[in-house]
């Protein structure tokens, strides 16, 4: 059985720059673990400001990594976030790349 050629460091450090920004990585990580989350929950879990959460979520939405659904509940604005299939795949690939990089550095 032939061993696969290990990825070079140059290939390992090429990560998804959209996700790699810490605030966006935090949003993706929280959403990866749930079916959906509302604004308040994401705010509490990520410790971002309201403005930062909104800006970074829109960036992820532009990349088609998440959906943002706005509505009203009991006359109050309600925003719900959900990872798309593309977003789940992208985050899994991102985490896998970081795991490979970590193993490469520990070898």
C-alpha positions as CSV (number, residue, x, y, z in Angstrom):
1,X,0.0,0.0,0.0
2,X,1.4,3.3,-1.1
3,X,1.4,6.2,1.4
4,X,-0.1,9.4,0.2
5,X,2.3,12.2,-0.3
6,X,2.1,14.6,2.7
7,X,0.9,18.1,2.0
8,X,3.7,20.7,2.0
9,X,3.6,23.5,4.6
10,X,2.7,25.9,1.8
11,X,-0.5,23.9,1.1
12,X,-1.3,23.5,4.7
13,X,-1.3,27.1,5.5
14,X,-3.8,28.0,2.7
15,X,-7.0,28.3,4.7
16,X,-10.3,29.7,3.9
17,X,-9.7,33.4,4.6
18,X,-13.4,34.1,5.0
19,X,-13.7,31.7,7.9
20,X,-10.2,32.3,9.3
21,X,-10.9,35.7,10.8
22,X,-11.5,35.0,14.5
23,X,-15.0,36.5,14.8
24,X,-16.2,34.6,11.8
25,X,-14.5,31.3,13.0
26,X,-16.4,31.8,16.3
27,X,-19.7,32.3,14.6
28,X,-19.1,29.2,12.3
29,X,-18.1,27.1,15.3
30,X,-21.2,28.0,17.3
31,X,-23.5,27.4,14.3
32,X,-21.8,24.1,13.4
33,X,-22.9,22.7,16.7
34,X,-26.6,23.6,16.4
35,X,-29.4,23.5,13.8
36,X,-29.9,27.3,14.1
37,X,-29.3,30.1,16.6
38,X,-30.9,33.5,17.2
39,X,-29.0,36.8,17.5
40,X,-29.0,36.8,21.3
41,X,-27.6,33.3,21.6
42,X,-24.8,34.0,19.1
43,X,-24.0,37.3,20.9
44,X,-23.7,35.5,24.2
45,X,-21.7,32.6,22.8
46,X,-19.2,34.6,20.7
47,X,-18.8,37.6,23.1
48,X,-18.9,39.9,20.0
49,X,-20.5,43.3,20.0
50,X,-23.8,43.6,18.2
51,X,-22.2,45.5,15.4
52,X,-19.4,43.1,14.9
53,X,-21.7,40.1,15.0
54,X,-23.9,41.7,12.3
55,X,-21.0,42.7,10.0
56,X,-19.3,39.3,10.2
57,X,-22.5,37.4,9.8
58,X,-23.3,39.4,6.6
59,X,-19.8,38.5,5.3
60,X,-20.5,34.8,5.9
61,X,-23.9,35.2,4.3
62,X,-22.2,36.8,1.2
63,X,-20.0,33.7,1.0
64,X,-23.2,31.6,1.1
65,X,-22.0,30.0,4.3
66,X,-25.0,30.9,6.4
67,X,-28.5,32.2,6.0
68,X,-30.0,35.1,8.0
69,X,-33.8,35.1,8.5
70,X,-35.3,38.3,10.0
71,X,-38.8,38.4,11.4
72,X,-40.8,39.6,14.3
73,X,-41.8,37.6,17.4
74,X,-44.2,39.3,19.8
75,X,-43.6,42.6,18.1
76,X,-39.8,42.4,18.6
77,X,-37.3,41.9,15.8
78,X,-36.0,38.3,15.7
79,X,-33.0,37.2,13.7
80,X,-32.1,33.6,13.1
81,X,-28.9,32.2,11.7
82,X,-28.3,28.8,10.1
83,X,-25.3,27.3,8.3
84,X,-25.9,26.3,4.8
85,X,-24.7,22.9,3.4
86,X,-21.8,24.8,1.7
87,X,-21.0,26.5,5.1
88,X,-20.9,23.2,6.9
89,X,-18.6,21.7,4.3
90,X,-16.4,24.8,4.3
91,X,-16.1,24.8,8.1
92,X,-15.3,21.1,8.3
93,X,-12.6,21.5,5.6
94,X,-11.2,24.5,7.6
95,X,-11.1,22.5,10.8
96,X,-9.5,19.5,9.0
97,X,-6.8,21.9,7.5
98,X,-6.0,23.2,11.0
99,X,-5.8,19.7,12.4
100,X,-3.4,18.7,9.5
101,X,-1.3,21.8,10.2
102,X,-1.2,21.0,13.9
103,X,0.0,17.4,13.3
104,X,2.6,18.6,10.8
105,X,4.0,21.0,13.3
106,X,4.1,18.3,16.0
107,X,5.9,15.8,13.8
